[in-house]
Amino acid sequence: MKEYKFANGEILSYEDLGENFRQVLVYHHGMLAQMPKAVAKFCKENQIRLILVYRGGHFKSSLFKNDDTLLKFGLRMKEFLSGIGVAKFSVLGESTGAIYALATAAACERAAKNLFLLSPFIALKELLPLFANGAQLEQIYGFLRNASIDEAVMATKNMYANASPTMLRLVEPQMEGIGFDSWMQARPLGFEIDKIEQNTIVWQSKEDKEASFEAALQISKMLPRCELIGSDDTCGGQKAILGFLEAIKKKFNNNV
């Protein structure tokens, strides 16, 4: 794990694999910050540099309290990627990482070539009713839109208070990061999705019971240069990511 220090002293933790490879893929993780083995393997086999960004509160990344719009997060990515010498890249966002991939693409208009969204979860008001637990999500994000970061972190801890021991072991080390993520998801965008011009692929399983194919469809309609791939594959996790990456490879002739 590496650390990037911004001019104001804040820290961003990240992984950087295959630094000698010419092509670059910036990866925004889902709820839990972890290196997806299938993505790492795919990138190594196809000689793609993989940069995994750990968002605020995850590992040693600072809580970026001044990022009160998602565009500011994107501009932070622009500063970070320029600082480590990345001039051109593609960006992939999985699940809750999708909105951060959009923000990165919006802020890095000239540097970001392609945009890939895997099972995207984006907490826009008009999308929340499309999820199976839409009413609950509307209540949660209604609270978060007016909450402080500290209140969001405390609400996250309360939400997992009765979680199973297995789930608690997974989320407890990253509880602050998950809370900050929830808070950021509720921030104003600061950019217009329909102005994002990168070639985009959205991948969503039609059988996914947690993510929403209807939400993915609406997201794909917002993006001007987007292809939606609706998969009948019911498997999730690493295999789903690998299938998505193979679709990317085929579409762009390995030019990610």
Buried (B, 14 or more C-beta within 10 A) or exposed (E): EEEBEBEEEBBBBBBBBBEEBEBBBBBBBBBBBBBBEBBBBBBBEBEBBBBBBBBBBBBEBBBBEEBBBBBBBBBBBBBBBEEEEBEEBBBBBBBBBBBBBBBBBBBBBEBBBBBBBBBBBBBBEEBBEBBEEBEEBBEBBEBBBEBEBBBBBBBBBEBBEEEEEEEEEBBEEBBBBBBBBBBBBBBEBBBEBEEBBBBBBBBBBEEBEEBBBEBBBBBBEBBEEBEBBBBEBEEBEEEBBBBBBEBBBEBBEEEB
